[in-house]
Amino acid sequence: MSFSIDGKTAIVTGAAHGIGLAIARHFSALGANVMCADMDEAGLSKEVAAVPDGAQVEYFAGDLREKLTIANLLSATLDSFDQVDILVNASRQVMPSDVLNQDDKSVETMLEQNVMTSLRLSQLVAKRMIKQSAGQELGQAGSIVNLSSVAARRAHPDLLAYSMSTAALDQMTRSMAVGLAPHRIRVNAVAFGSVMSSSLQMALKEQPSFRKDIENHTPMGRIAPASDVAETVQYLASESSGFVTGQILTVDGGRTLIDPVEAPAH
């Protein structure tokens, strides 16, 4: 088996910032064709303009909560690269919740942004993967990787909605893996905690003391760079994980193995 994704076409959502951007850059450096998707058109344009000569990278800006936007993203990918082999659902949102406020809409917002968007795009892309692999009997038809969080397994009073959405995303991953296995499409997720995501960067700016809390409650004693997640996603996207599906791989330096940290999980 090979870790290579050279020549493969990947859609990476949430690719204008943070971990999504790190994944897009990593995939491009390894020779993949990459369609970067995000709502931040200015951010996408800036990043794509900076890619090295010869890299096959395009971008698509739009609100992926809209079904038409998702359809247009797939069309743009096929227009640019003719196929799609890998989908990385890295677009996500973190927001606080009030557990006693019945008017708080954070649960609905988080489920729509972090679960339904990934579900709809995965369904559409999976149909394309099935169509383009018709007549092939060997190898994978496609790989879908969702970005989740250790918040799915840990409770924090301010992250009710986010925790619910990531837990739902984990179960979506398992269910889709079973449903798509007969079509040779694998579905997995990466749950991260002690990784420098965009949301964690913002949290640390607001409360710098969170860094020491996280480091003290992480057995490896540090916050990992986003590249650690990107390399894990590469493994799940490649043929090296050809018999791996429905799995939630944890990238957190051992943080979920010990007592919960007081700082939010991002």
Secondary structure, DSSP 4 states (H G I P E B T S, - for coil): -----TT-EEEEESTTSHHHHHHHHHHHHTT-EEEEEES-HHHHHHHHHTSPTT--EEEEES-TTSHHHHHHHHHHHHHHHS---EEEE---------TT-TT--HHHHHHIIIIIHHHHHHHHHHHHHHHHTTT--SS-SEEEEEEEEGGGTS--TT-HHHHHHHHHHHHHHHHHHHHHGGGTEEEEEEEESSB--HHHHHHHHH-THHHHHHHHTSTT-SPBPHHHHHHHHHHHHSGGGTT--S-EEEESTTGGGSSPPSSPP-
